Amino acid sequence: MQNLKDFLDEKVEQYNRPGFITLDPISIPHRFSKKEDIEISGFFAAILAWGQRKTIINKCIELFQMMDNSPHDFLLNHQEDDLKPFLNFKHRTFNDIDTLYFIHFLSWFYKKHDSLEEAFLLGQTGEIDAMQSILTRFQEFFFSIPDSPHRTRKHIATPSRKAACKRINMYLRWMVRDDDKGVDFGIWKKISPSQLICPCDLHVDRVGRKLGMITRKQTDWLTALELTHKLREFDATDPVKYDFALFGLGVEEKF
């Protein structure tokens, strides 16, 4: 066990550095300096993060060009005619209906609140295992606006449907983790890094299984919990830093 911890600690040091940013969707929020722009661009980048990383980044660049690269200002001040370009936006199964609802919700939300963090605090209990409640309540809140499109619900995963919630967990890692490496932002302070759940994507899942850290046959919410509980044995205060190690081993080293 100590040998595995030492091995993963070494890989965290190798991959949790600015060089990681360039080819990763986290490069999108790193294009911005205003807190609200970081939150909004990061949210879209995480939700759109499936498929090839280069394609994800290019689609995000396209999306924010439609917002004049000022997403917060756009959400607060756009006119109806400004929404027309988004009718042509599509990434995999995320289409114009989904895009326009996301804009609608975020516009409504930011006219009432200063930070998207507030939407994730509805289920915050302060307990170490609060994330199931946090993500469940966030998904319910996100679709609480009347006439929210049913088809769009698939784009915000929830533990209540046993989803591993990879993308939303990744987004929370970006916003919550705070270290001196310059990759994650650490701009949200009311969720603890110790509460985060490891984003369980294809690469992380495969490496986790090879290292004997995952025993469940399927990949779902309980799998993400199983992996995270194992990572907490290595670092209880910041278990999700090991996402860098597992992802890097999978993508860069084809472990």
RAWOJO-V957597 format. One line per field, one symbol per residue. ss: DSSP state (A for helix, B for strand, O for the rest). phi: phi as a letter, one per 40 degrees, with the letter a starting at -180 (. if undefined). burial: b if it has 24 or more other ideal C-beta (glycine too) atoms within 12 Angstrom, else e. Layout:
ss = ???
phi = ???
burial = ???
//
This chain:
ss = OAAAAAAAAAAAAAAOOAAAOOOOOAAAAOOOOOAAAAAAAAAAAAAOOOOOAAAAAAAAAAAAAOOOOOAAAAAAAOOAAAAAAAAAOOBOOBOAAAAAAAAAAAAAAAOOOOOAAAAAOOOOOOOOOOAAAAAAAAAAAAOOOOOOOAAAAAAOOOAAAOOOOAAAAAAAAAAAOOOOOOOOOOOOOOOOAAAOOOOOOAAAAAAAAAOOOOOOOOOOAAAAAAAAAAAAAAOOOOAAAAAAAAAAAAAOOOO
phi = .cccdcccdccdccbcadcccdcbdccccccbbcdccccccccccccccahccccdccccddccccbffbdcccccbcbdcccddccbcabfccbcccdccdcccccdcccbbcacdcccccbcbgccbccdcdccccccccbccdgcccccdccbcaccbgccfdccccdcddcccbbbcgcccgcbbbbcdcccbccbcdcccccdcccgcbbcccbadccccdccccccccaccaccccddccccccccbfc
burial = eeebeeebeebbeebbeeebbeebbbbbbbbbeebbbbbbbbbbbbbbbbeebeebbebbbebbebbeeebbebbbebeeeebeebeebebeebebbbbbbbbbbbbebbeeeebbbebbbbbbeeebbbbbbbbbbbbebbbeeeebbeebeebbbbbeeebbbbbbbbbbbbbbbbeeeebbbbbbebbbbbbbbbbbbebbbbbbbebebbeeeebbbebbbbbbbbbbebbeebbbbbbbbbbbbbbeeee
//
